[in-house]
Amino acid sequence: MEVGSLPVELWRVILAYLPLPDLGRCCLVCRAWRELILSLDNTRWRQLCLGCPECRHPNWPSRPHLEPLSWREALKQHAMATRTWTQNGPELQSSACLHFFRRRKDRRVWHVGPGCEFETLRGALGVAGPYDRVVLHPGVYEEQAEVELKVPVELVGLGQLGEVSLLVSVKQQCPTARLCNLVFMPAWFSTVVYKTSWGHVQLDNCNFEGAQLQIRGRGTCQARFCSFSQGSSAHLLGVALSLLDSCDFSGSDTASVTVEGPSVTEKNWACKHLAALARTFPSWGLSGSSIPPGGTQAGSTDRPKPPRTNVTVEDVSKDDWQRRTGVEAVCQGTVIEDGWSCGEHSEGEGENQEGERTRNINHSFTLGYKLSCDHHGLSHFLQPQSDGTVPPASSPDPPSVTPELLSLQQELQRDPEAQMLAASIQGCIVRRCLFREGKGGVHVCNYGQARLEGNVFRGLNYAVRCIQNATIVMLRNEVSECRASGVFLRLSAQGLIAENNIHSNGEAGLDIRKGANPIILCNRIHSGLRSGVVVLGNGKGSIRSNQIYNNKEAGVYILFNGNPVVSGNHIFQGQAAGIAVNENGRGMIIENVIRENQWGGVDIRRGGDPVLRNNYICNGYSDGVVVGERGRGLIEGNRIFCNKGCGVWVMSSSLPQLLGNYITHNCMYGLAVFCRKDPENKDAREGNQPGQEVGGAGGGGGERRGDGGGRGGQENLNEEGELFAWESDLDSEDERHSARRSISVALVESNCMSHNGAVGLYVKSSEPLNAVANLVNSNRGTGIAVLQSSQLTRLVTNCVLDNSRGGVTVEKDCRVELRGNGIYENGGHGVSFCGDGQIGENDVVGNRGYGIQVSGNADVKVLRNRVQPTLGCGIAVLGPVKGIVHDNLLFQGHPGNKKTLLHMDPDNESCVLRNNSILRRSNSCSSAPSWILENPSPRPLADPPSGPSSSQYPSRLAISMTTRISATVESGCHNNGSMFCSIL
């Protein structure tokens, strides 16, 4: 009969009455009939799948509301899985015909129950032959002693699940067995209801209530659509391979699944079949072609993104950025640290700010008289790049593009070890299971191996614990609402954790410590009540291409010698710091996008000593990078922009090295160094609250210890039996720093500090500082301001260019060496100096105020500078200044300038002027050649580097050029630390 002879709707009604074998025969008629049968997926195939007493909904128990991609395929997978237990053996290879007849034709069925052949299970098993079926009728069957399975049998409960209950303890001593549609409860003498040490057992649609399933050694297990409740659990000890698929675990007193011990080398017959069955499962996301049943798991290419998780920042103009970030509201008229405001000028500058007249004079000055200084040693930072784009240092607009996340496929291609782990099929495989409302999920220990794929962990104390050299692979699981941390790894545990959705946990999403070294790729870790990822106690790990967002504390928190690699992640919208490194934490923090966090993008303090390289730290509601008390680290090649606080905030007793960073478009200072002795506010400055011990969440990051909010974390540690003893594992300070370059002085070198809302480089410190070869340009305040420096601050070979106010300002009682700098075209004085020190071999050209103004009680040497002002004095010595001014070369500026190029107060007898040269143009000689800066060329004279990259700054930097900074916050808006980064 032709398919087209009847409407398709009528065919579907007719075919709905056919059983499964007849549907198969219809598929063999022709292609048209096959297509017709396959079109019944949502009707007849669905009925057959849900009507099977040995099977539940294909997405049970975690997502029963979602339909499978194909009901026919789900039924096929179920049929294949239910036949695994019969596939053993040499008999199949030696005599396929005999094997077929013995299994199919000669199998007997024994009935157990009231009025049946046998009333007890033990009696039926005594007479059952190999591969016979024992059907248990509804009722409760209790055995007073252990029951032994000596031949392969199939135990099946009749009726609905729950109508047949067994109070038994079964020991399997045969190659294979199958149990279906049964409820297991513990016998009076043992909680272990089923155990095997060398055979294979298949469990379909069974319930375990307060009971334990135990698989040892060569034994294997395949459990599908089973429930483990009321404290039930599965223990797998040294197994080579077992599969738990679509099971429900609830109400556990300990871990629901425990995998312990290394896999045995000798495997039973079922291992190859289980491995083949495991590989037929859809590999969600690994091939990039399929989607997990939930449809929204991390790693799916079309998953809905959380709010504001776009990985590319949209193009934004300067005006738009100012309007969005509120830079005008923050900076204009706001007093920043002792009157250093964007809305007013320092004394002596106002007389040179004359609006339109000054701008017109500057225009003619530029055309005819200004010395050319465009080819100084740092000019490469301002010149257009080879592709025609404007470099960040000279662009008036903030960067518009940030790196995108890599996919899991891209990460696996780059990492052979991760690729091998992702493909591994070994140990216990737990798939599509639901773990809920219990103490623990999966516990892997003592060299055990487990693979968790597509599971849901919800409402537990912890989801996964991997310890003692165990290996775990976690792919596309959901871990949420755990009362402690979601995933624990410690004691040299390792493995792969990829494309999981880890959220809303009471402690950290992932807790890594005691030598654990996992690979963590492409996860979503968010909405935690504490930190996203915590690495401590010599923990390691590679944390790459994850989305870490909206956590209440630090996105990544590193402390107590934690030393991970944190690379290529997007860490954003956290309620505290993006990354916090405290208590001697280390780590390589590379190429991350850290944005929109409430506190510092990166917070380093209390011995934290990371390498922070090539990151984008932007759009934060506080400072970009905060280096707090005793913070250390190498901060290199980062782009720090559009933060509402400072770009980099350095506080007391810190020893950072800042090399080759772009610090631009921040609302306040570019780089601020602060220090204040304030014992009354010590706790607040240290980041402690009453009732919180040191070691808490410095910088917003960490797991609190002590009373109150940290109590839950303490109990969690005690469960591990650690009792906070991981402090004893720490290396000594001498051992820690033996592998790193010795640092006695902090260093700021080859950075670009541009277009910031206040001062470019702000120093108010009681410790020395070296600032070398930096470009400080186009800031709204002074280029460099030194307001406090009781020890020597060296400003060497910097370029201070086109800042709205002065170039360099040094207040009284400061010790400063200003050498080899180029100070050009700033809106105020080129150099305003009231402290002690030396101003030597600088080029000071085109500034609107005085070239160099020395005033107050300064004790200074002004030596071998080249100075050309616009309208003011070249060098002005005002007040009772001590020192010498000699061998300076002064060039005339605009002819309309009526000020003397070299001025000193007449009553000053303590300052010596000697051997200074003044060059003026003659009005009658209009054809005189232009002046140029040569021998040497315009300063700074630094050799142009290739760019601020990691390869540019090896340990070649001279130790003598490093220094030490102690910085405590001052009064005003920084009473307790950074403006927006008060450490709780």
Buried (B, 14 or more C-beta within 10 A) or exposed (E): EEBEEEEEEEBBEEBEEBEEEEBEEBBEEEEEBBEBBEBBBEBBBBEBBBEBBBBBBBBBBBBEEBBBEBBBBBBBBBEEBBEBBBBBBEEBEEEEEEBEEBBEEEBEEBBBBEEEEBEBBBEBBEEBEBBBBBBBBBBEBEBEEBBEBEBBBBBBBBEEBEBBBBBBBBBBEBBBBBBBBBBBBBBEEBBBBBBBBBBBBBBBBBBBBBBBBBBBBBBBBBBBBBBBBBBBBBBBBBBBBBBBBBBBBBBBEEBBBBBBBBBBEEBBBBBEBBBEBBEEBBBBBBEBEEBBBBEEBBBBEEBEEBEEBEBEBEEBEBEEBBEEBEBBEBBEEBEBBBEBBBEEBBEBBEEBEEEEEBEEBBEEBEEEBBBEBEEBBBBBBBBEEEEEEEBBBBBBBBBEEBBEBBBBBBBBEEBEEBBEBBEBBBBBBBBBBBBBEBBBBBBBBBBBBBBBBBBBBBBBBBBBBBBBBBBBBBBBBBBBBBBBBBBBBBBBBBBBBBBBBBBBBBBBBBBBBBBBBBBBBBBBBBBBBBBBBBBBBBBBBBBBBBBBBBBBBBBBBBBBBBBBBBBBBBBBBBBBBBBBBBBBBBBBBBBBBBBBBBBBBBBBBBBBBBBBBBBBBBBBBBBBBBBBBBBBBBBBBBBBBBBBBBBBBBBBBBBBBBBBBBBBBBBBBBBBBBBBEBEEBEBBBBBBBEEBEBBBBBBBBBBBBBEEBBEBBBEBBEBBEBEEEBEEEBEEEEEBBEEBEEBEBBBBBBBBBBBBBBBBBBBBBBBBBBBBBBBBBBBBBBBBBBBBBBBBBBBBBBBBBBBBBBBBBBBBBBBBBBBBBBBBBBBBBBBBBBBBBBBBBBBBBBBBBBBBBBBBBBBBBBBBBBBBBBBBBBBBBBBBBBBBBBBBBBBBBBBEBEBBBBBBBEEBEEBEBEEBEBEEBEEEEEEEEEBEBEEEEBBBBBEEBEBBEBEBBEEEBEEEBBBBBBBBBBEBBBBBBBBBBBBB
